[in-house]
Amino acid sequence: MAINDDAAPHEILDRHVRDALRRLDDAAPRPADGAPALTPDALKPDALKPDAIFDAMAGSRLLDIWARRLRARGQGYYTIGSAGHESNTAVAAALRTDDPALLHYRSGGFFLARQLQAGRSIDDGLLAVLRSMFGATTDPASGGRHKVFGDPELAIIPQTSTIASHLPRAVGVGFAIARGHRIGADVRWPADAIAVASFGDASLNHSTAAGALNAAAHTAWQGVALPLLFVCEDNGLGISVPTPAGWVAAALPRPGLAHFSADGDDPDALARTAAEAVAHVRATRRPATLHLRCVRFLGHAGTDLESGYRAAAEIAAELVRDPLLAHAAAHGIDGAADRYAELSDRIAELAGQVATEPTLRSAAQVMAPLGAASPARRAAPAPTPPATGRTLAQAINAALDSELAARPEMLIFGEDVGRKGGVYGVTKGLQERHGRRRVFDTLLDEQSILGLGLGLGVSGLLGVPEIQYLAYLHNAEDQLRGEAASLRFFSNDGYRNPMVVRIAGLAYQKGFGGHFHNDNALAVLRDIPGLLVGVPARPEDAAPMLAALLDAAARDGRVGVLVEPIALYHEKDLHQPGDRGWLGTDHDQPAPIGAARRHGDGTDLTIVTFGNGLRMSLRAAHTLAAEGIGAQVLDLRWLSPLPTADLLAAARATGRVLIADETRASGGVGEGVAEALRAGGYAGALARVASRDSYVPLGAAANLVLLGEDDITTAARTLLAPRSPGGGCLAPPPATA
């Protein structure tokens, strides 16, 4: 093969494969048509014969070649391919079609092989990939939103290109298979299924991969069932950066995990090894790793010119490890060259067909899978035993207790939530009442905690993970942004991962300060499309808000976050010590998503707030009332979506609005509230007070940067002054010496 000719790399590779297959066809006689299937498990009902494996491998290779041809013509939108990785068809062949798979973006051979295992034609698989590549609405994976491998009927869960971000979810899927059936839940996968997740050698170095592998090993070490096979497709490169020789072999194995390895260009040995790995996981219900040594042809993607960082001799040397040619040689595929050529022609024909198919044409079409929450159909279950005078923490605890009793598929987990009952006692007694299988502690890794919830959700269960502090969320936030809220979008609502995340957050803790336990950064949650975010401040709102999020999760597959104000967990009083004004009764009314609660009926001013701001604003309103100023206080409760209708109604009722925002002035919730008012046509007086753009320091110094009650009363007086301009953004006054 002439590496240095003027043809494009994909054309050079195509020519090389055609010539090599022709030479094989001209060589010695081939085995009879009755040659055994690639997998040793000949009794598997969906076992693939060598010819079918060849079609899957060749089809994947040719899709990569045609992706680049089409892109050169201005057609198609994706050129990251699987060329050189087609040996992953052997992994598919060793599995069943009801084994859930979370596939690396170079697992094209696996995807086509599973199509054939399920009794579909090679055309079906080729069309699925082409439609995804073209962004056609007929794409069975994402409905034209992204190039992903996915299909609900094939148990393939679509993954985006974020490095290793799907691995925590894969751990959750494996856990769900075992735990879900043990608690009698309606699990999406069979009781003897196993999960498989593929990823690259460069991804192995990402903290998310390290965390997922560690979580699997940590789980297996304790004897907890977790049927999951990690497949590292090692081509030795991370775009242009070489993986150190021997690194994957040394770094991939983990304590307590069986480890297997095979070469992609040794098809018979690979078939045996893949079958052994799958059989081990299926029989033992323990996780394992498979190191699949591959090559990479055609660079990282169409825009990646390999010759800029790899020598021509190095590229040429890898051609002898081509898994497609190795398979054809080992299994004597009859007429391989013609078969390959016919597949290429067929892809060209199918591409012409797909090019005429519809694509997304409106914002509404694009956003349809994100969906609005359906109207609530269920009231929150009454807490048992019923009680009055609850703190916020007690109300949440009672609500969780009732929901666990009402929802057998619900599990609560996180750091310290089990026997200890949480740092603040919010989950105290739940494990004792509902058992260790449904309320349990996890390892200290927020990515793994959220990934577990995602795996449970996509498998038919309902996870309620706890993140111990809001500041701890940020190192794992991509599990919400890139994985949780995006699944319905990237699967065209074919897959859902319902989940409600509880986060202890916000500031104002007395005697326990500092940023990491007093974080007020909510912007990272509010800009995630489709994510529901609620902040219960009053005890009587806790149960109905939790119920609303759980209903939206169970009914609509939504992902929700309940941010619980730590400083209000155990608060009892409102205006005076001992007045018990902050205690609440059992929930007195529903809290539909996107509905606010109004306190008071003053006509001079509307104070819009949430969380800790509610208590401060009610106290400020009390002070203002003594001065003859009648203020009503609107508790937003829901930050995403904002309760726009209630907000506009409350604003128009007085014509003067003060936004009291405990988050930061820049990027805080108040910015969104002000814009919602403007967009809704509100033209009255408007001001905003917020916390400073600062981290929260220890001790009394926190009061220098956080929104305070005095800031609210001062801003209210200014807004109501006769010569007030009636607008602008007010921040807390500078600290004085």
N, C-alpha and C positions, 0 to 999 in steps of 0.2 A: 504494500500500500504506500502511495506517495503522499507523505504528510505535508510536504512543502508545495504542493501544486496550488493553483489559484482558486480552486473551488472552495465553497463554504464548508466548514467542518462537518455539518450534518450531511452534506452531499458526499463528502469523502467517506464518512462512516457508512452511509447507505451503500455506496459502491463496493466498499470492502466486504460488507455482509453478503451482498448478492454474489460476489465472486467466490467467497469462501463457501457459501451454501452450494453453489454450482459445482465446486470441486468435490464436496462431500457427495453430491448426487452421482458424480461420475466415478466414485470410488467403489469399494467392495459392496456386495449385496447386503441389503438391510434385513433386520429381523422381520419375522412374519407380522401381519397386522394384529395378531393376538398378543402382542408384547404386553407385559404386565404394566399396571399403572405405576406412576412415579412413586406414589406413596406405598410403603410396605403393607399398609392396612388395606388389603384388597377387599375386605368385607364392608368397608365404609360405603354406604349407599351413594354418596356423592364423590367417590374417588374419581380422579381424573386420569385419563389415558395420556401417554406421552404426546400424541398428536394434539390433544386439547391444550396441554401445557405449552407446547410450541406455539400454538395460536395465541395464547395469552401473552407469552413472552414477546413474540414477534409483533403482535398488535400494539403492545405497550411501546416497543422500540419505534415502530413506525408512527405512532401518534406523536412522539417527541420530534421525529424528523419533520412530519407534516406541520406540527405547531410552528416550527421555524419558517417553513416555506410559506405558510399562511400569514404569519406576521410580516414577512417581507412584502406581501401583497396588501398589507393593511387590514388583514382579517385575523381574528383571534386575539386574545389578550394575555396569554400566559405561556411562558416558555421554560419554566422550571420543570425539568423532566426526570424520568426514571431510567434513562439509558445507562446500562451497566449494573443496575440493581434488579434486573428482571428475575434473578434467582429467588426473590421473595415469593414467587409463585409456589415454591415448594412449601413455604410456611402455610400459605392458604390451603394447599392440598392436604396438609396434615390436620387441618381444623375442620369443624363442621360449619355449615352456613348459619347456624344459630349461635355461634360463638361471637360475642360482640367484639368488634375490631375498631381501634382508633389508629388511623393510618398516617404515617409520615408522608410528606408530599412526593417522595420518590417511590411510593409503593404501588405504582401503576400496574405492575404485573400481578400483584396480589388482588387488586380490584377486579381486573378482567378474569382472573382465575375463579374468583368467587361467583362472578356472573355465570360462568359455565357450570360451576358446581351446582348452582341453583336451577339448572336446566334451561337457562337462557342461551340465546345465540351469541356468537362473537359480535354480530352487528349491534345487538343490544348494548353490549359493553362499550363498543367503539362510539356509538351514538351518545351514550351517557357522558363520556369524557369530552367529546367534541362540543356537545351542547353546553357543558360547563365552561369550556375554553372560549366559546363564542358569546357567553353571557345570555344564552337563549332562555326564555321563560319556561321552556320545556325541559330544562335541566332537572333531573330527578334529585339532585343533591341540594342545591341552594335556590333553585328557581331563577337562575341568572344573576345571582348576587356575588358569587366568587367562584374561582376554580378550586374545587375541593373534591375529594373522594368520599362519597356518602350515599347511603340508600337505606331507608328504614326497613325495607323488605329483605335486605341482605345483612342486617345487623351491623352495618358499617356506619359509625358515628362520625360526621364530618369534622375535620380539624383544619384550622387556618395555619398560616405559616409561622406563627410565633414559636420561637425555639423552645421545644420541650414543654410548652405550657399545657399540653394535653395529658402529660404523665400523671400529675396529681389526680385528675379525673379518672384516669385508667385504674389507679389504685382504688378509687371509690367504687368503680364498677365491679372490680374483683371482690371487694368487701361486700358490696350489695348482693352479689349472687349468693354468697355463703350466708350472710347475716339475714338477708331478707326472707329466705326460705325457712330459716330456723325460727323466726318470729311469726311465721304464717302469713307474711305479706304477699300481695299479688305482684310478683317480680316479673319484669319483662322477659328475662332470660331463663332457660331451663335450669333446674337445680344442679345438673351435672355439667353445665356450660363452663367455659373458661374465657377470660378476657385476654386480648392480645393488643399490645401497643408497640408500634415501630417508631424509631427515631434514628438520627444520624450520629456519627462519631463526634462531630463538633458539638452537637447538642448535649452529649454526655458531660461536657464541662460546665454546662449552665447550672446555676444554683437550683433551678426548678427541677432539673433531672436528678441532681444529687439529692434533693429533698425527697423526691418521689421514691427513688431507689432505697433511700434510708428508711422512709416510712414503711415500705414493703418489708424490708428486712426486720425492722423493729416490730412489726406486726407478727411476722413469722416466728421471730425469736420467742414470742410469748405463747406460741402454739395456736394463734388465732387463724382461722381459715381465710385464705386470700388467693383464689385461683386466678393467677395473672402471669402471662408470659411477656417479658420485655424483650424486644428484638432490636438490637443495635445494628443497623445497616452501616457498616464501616467501610467507606471508600477512601479513607486516608486524607480527606481534605475538608476544610471548612471554608468554602468559596475558594480563596487563594492560599489559605494558611494550612500547611501540612500538619496532620496529627502525628506527634512523635511516635516513632516505631515502637511497637509493643505496649503503647499506653492503654489502649482499649482492653487488651487482654489482661492487663494488670489492674485497671481501675473499675471495670464493669462488675466483676464478681463481688458479692456482698455476703457477710456472715449469715448463714441460715438459708441462703438461696442456692438452689442447684444451678450449676452453670454448664452451658453447652456451647460448642463452637463448631463452625463449619465454613468451608470455602464455597463461594458461589459458583465457581467453575468446575466443581466436582459434584455433578448432579445426583449421583447415586448415594454418595456419602451424605450429602446435604439432606436428601429425602429421609434417610435413616435417622439422622440427627434431629431433624425437625419433628419427625414422628415420635422419637424418644422424648423430646422436650415436652411436646404436647401431652403425651401419655403420662409423663411424670406429674405435670401440673393437674391434669384431670383426676388422676388417681389419688394423689396426696393432698389436693386442695391447698397446696403451698405455691408461692411465687417462684419463678425461675427466670434466668437470663439466657438469651441466645445471642452469641456474637457471630454475626453473618458477615464474613469478609467479602467485600464487593469491589468493583471498580466504578469509576465515574467517567462517562463519555460526554462530550459536548459542553463541558464546563458547567458552571452553576446554573446558568440560564442563558437565553439568547443574547443578552447584552454583555455576557462575560467572555472575554477573549482569553482563552487559556494560554495561548502562546505568549502572552505578556508576562507570565510567571511560571510556566512549565516548559522545559526543553522539549523539542520535537521528538527526541529519542525516548524521553520518559513517557510521552503520550503514546507513541507507537508501541512501546513495550507492554502497555496494558491491554493491547488488543488481543494478545494471546490468552487473556483471562476472560474473554467475552462469555458470559453465561449462556447466551442464546446459541452461540456456535457449539459450546460444550454440550448443551442438551441435545442439539441436533446430531452431533457426532455420537454421543453415548447411546441414544435411543433410535438411531437410524430412521429419522423421519422421512417417509417416502415422498419424493418430489419436493423437498424442502424449499429449493430456490423458487420453484413455481408457486408454491404455497405462499411464500413471503411476498412475491410480486403481486399475486392476486389480492392479498391483504392490503398492500399499498394502494392498488387501484381502487379497492373498495372504500378505503378511507377517503380518497379523493372524491369519490362519488357522494359519500355521506356528508363530507364537508360542504359540498355544493348545496346539498339539501338543507343542512343546518343554517347555512348563511342566509337563507330566505325566511327562517323562522323568527317569530317576534321576540323582541327584547323589551326590557323594562322601559316604560315611556313616561312615567309620572312619579313624583315624589310619593304619592299615596301608594302606588304599586311597590316601590322600593321598601317602604316602611311598614307594609301590611303585616308581616309576621311579628313585628314588635307589639302591635295590638294594644288596645285600651282594655282596662279591666272591666269585666262584666259586672253588672249590678250584683251586690251581695245577695245571696240566697239563703243565708243561714245566720242566725244570731249567735253571738258568742255563747258557748255553754256556760251555765251558771257555775261559778266556782264552788268547790266542795271542800269543807263545809262552808255555807254562806256566812258572810261576816260583814260588819261595817267597821269603819275606823281603820282602814288599811293604809299602810305606807305604800309608796310606789313599788318598792321591792316586794312587799307582801302581795300586792295586787298582781304583779307579773308572775310571781311564784304560783299563786292560785290559778292564774290563767293557763300557765304551762301545764300544771297538774290536770286541769280539766281537759285541755286539748289532747294530752297524751291518752287520757281515758277515752276520748271521743274518736281518736284517729290511730288505729292500730299500726299504720304504716309510718308513723312519726317517730323519729329518733332525735335525741338531744345529745350533743357531744362538744368537747372543747377542753381547754386546759383547766383542771381543778373543778369541773362542773359536777363530778360524781359524788364521791363520799364526802368531800369537803363542802360541796354545795355552792361553789363559786367563791371568788374573793370577797364578794359582798353578800353572800348568803342567798342570792336570788334563786338558785336551783336547789337549795337545801331540802332534803327529804325526798326529792323526786326519784333518785336511784333506788332508795329503799322501797318506795311504793310501786315503782314500775319495772324494776329489775335492771341488772347490769347490761343486758343486751340492748336496752333501749335508751339508757342514760349512762354515758360512759366518758372516761377521760381519754384524751389523746396525747400524743407527743407534742412537744413545744415547737410547732412549725405551722404558721398560719397558712402557708400555701397548701400544706397537706390537709389542714382542717377544712378549708374551703373546697379543695379538690375532692375530699371525701363526700362533702355535701353534693357536689355536682354529679359524682358517680352514682350516689344514691338516687338522685332525682331522675337521671336519665334511665334508671333501671326500674322505676315505678314506686320508689319510696319517697318520703318527705323528710329531708334533713333540716334540723334547726341548730346549726353550729353557733357557738359563741366565740367571738373575738374579745379577748379579755380587756383590751383598751383600744380606743380608736387609733392611737399612734402606732399600734402594732399591726393595723390593717395595711399600712402603706407599703410594706415590703411584699405584700401578697395581693395587692389591689388588682393586678392583671387577671387574677382568677375570676374576679367579678367582671372586669371590663372586657377582656379578650376571650373569656371562656363561658362564663355563666350567662350574662345578658345577651351575648351574641349568638348562642346556639340556635334559638328559634329563627334568627335572621339568616344564618348561614346554612340552615337546613330547610328553609321555606316552611317552617313550623312542623317539619316532619319529626323532629326530635325536640323534647323539652327537658329542662332540668329544674323543676320546681324546688325552691329553697327559700327559707327565711333565715337571714343572718341576724343574730342579736349582737350588738356592739355596745359595750359600756363606754361612754364617751362624754365629751364636752368638759368644761372647767368648773371652777368654784369649789373644789373639795377643800374642806377645812382640815388643816394639819397634815395634808398629804399632797404636796404641791409638785411643781416641775412639769415640764412639757410632756413627758412620756405618760403621765397619768392625768393630764389636763389639756388634751388636744382639742382644738376647735376647728379643725380643717375638714369641712364637709363638702368642699367644692369637688373633690375627687369622686364623690358619690353622685352629685347632682348632674354631672355632665355625661353619665353613662346612659345611652339610649335604652329606654324600656325598663330601667331599674326603678323599683318603687322604694321610696324612702320616707319613713315616719319617725316622729319624735314624740313619744308620749310624755307629758309633763305631769299631768294630774293622775292620781291612782285610778279614778273611774274611767280613764281613757285607755288604760293599759290592756285590759282584756278585749274590748271591742276592736282596738287597732291591731292587736296580735291576731285576732280571729279574721279580720279583713285581709291581712297579708297571707295567712294560711289558706283562706278560701281562694284568693287569687292564685296562689301557688298550685293548689290541688285542682282547681277548676280550669285555669287558663295557662298553667305552666309558667307563671311569672316568677321572677326572682325579686325578693324583697329584703329590705334592711330595716331593722328597728334599732334606732340609736337611742339608748336609754341614758338620760342625764344622771351621772353618778352622784352629783351633789344633791339630787332630789330623792335618791333611793330611800333614805331613812328620815327625811324631813317630816316633821309633824306640824310645825307651827307656820302661820302666815304673817300676821301683823305683830303679835306679842308672844313672848315665851309662854308656853302653856295654853295658848288659845286653840290648839289642835285644828287650826284652819286649813292645814295642808293634807290632813287625812281624808281619805275618800271612802265612799260606800262601794258596794258592788257596782259594776258598770250599769249605768242608768239608761243608756241609749246607744244605738249602733254608732260606729265611727267609719262611715264609708270612705274608701280611698278618695282623696281629693276633696274632702269636706272639712271645713274649719269649725271651731266652737267659739261662740261669742260670749264674753263675760261682761255683764253690766249693760246699761242702756243709756249712758251719757250721750248728750247731743253736741258737745263742744269739740270733741276730739276722739279720733280712733287711733289706738296704739296697736300696731301689728307686730306680733312677736311669736316666739316658740321656745320650747325647752326651759332653761333657766330664766330666760327673758320673761316668761309668763309670770313667774313668782315676783320678779323684780317689777314688772309692769303693773301687776295688781297692787303691789305695795305703793308704787308711784301714784296710781290712780286714787288710792286711799288718801295719800297726802294732798293731791290736787283737789280732791273733793272738799277737804277742809278749807281750801282757798276759794271755793265756789266754782270750781271747774269740773264739769261733768265729762268724764272720759269712759269710753267703752274699750275693752281689750279683746282683740281678736287673736286667739291661739290658732296659728296655721295648722298645727299638728302634722300635716303632710307637706314635705318639702319637695317631693317629686312623685306625682305631679303636684304643682301648687294648686291650692283651692281658689282658683281665679274668680269664679262666680261669687263665692262668699266674700272674697277680698274686695271685689268691686262694690258689692252691696254695702259692706261695712264702711268703705271709704266714702261712698256717696251719701250715706246716712248723716255724716257730720261735715263733710267737705274739707276736713283737715286730717291729715294722716301723718303719724310719726312711726317710722319703722325702727323698732328696738331689736338690734341684731347682735347676738353674742358672738357670732363668727367675725372674721376679720373684715376690715373695711374694703380691702381689695380681694375680689373673688368670693366675698361672703354671700350669704343667702339674701341679704337686703338688696343687693344689686338686681337679683332676679325678681324680687317683689316689686321694686320700683319700675322695672321694665314691664312687668305684667300690668301694673296700673296704667302706665303710659299707653301701652298697646291696647288696653281695654277702653281707652277714651277718657280716663279720669283726668280732670283738669283743675282739681282743687289744690289746696296748699299741701306740700309734701316735704318732709325732712327725714333724715336717717341718722341714727347714732349706732355705732358699731365698735367692736374691739379694735385695738391697734394692730398694725401689720407686724406682729412680733410673736416669737415663741413665748410660752408662758413660763416665767421664772419661779423659783421657790419662794415660799413664804408670802409675807405681806406685799412684796414687790409685784406679785401677780395683779394686785388691784390697780397698779399704775398703767397697765396695758389692757385690762379687761373692761368690758362695758359694766357700768355700775348703776345702781338705782338712782343716785344723784344725777348722773348723766341724762337719764330719762326724764326726770322731773324738770331739769334745767332746759332741756331741748323742748319739752312741751310748753313751758312758759314762753320761750323765745318764739315758737311757732304761733302762739296765740296772742303775742304782743300786737298792739294796734298797727304798728308800722312794719310788721314782719313781712319780708318779701314773699313768704309763702312757698319757698322752694329751696333746693340746694341739699347738700349732703353735710351733715354735722358729724363730727367725730368727738370722742371724749376730750375734754380740755387738757392742755399740757400739765404734767405734774409740776407742782411747786416745790421749791426747796424747803 
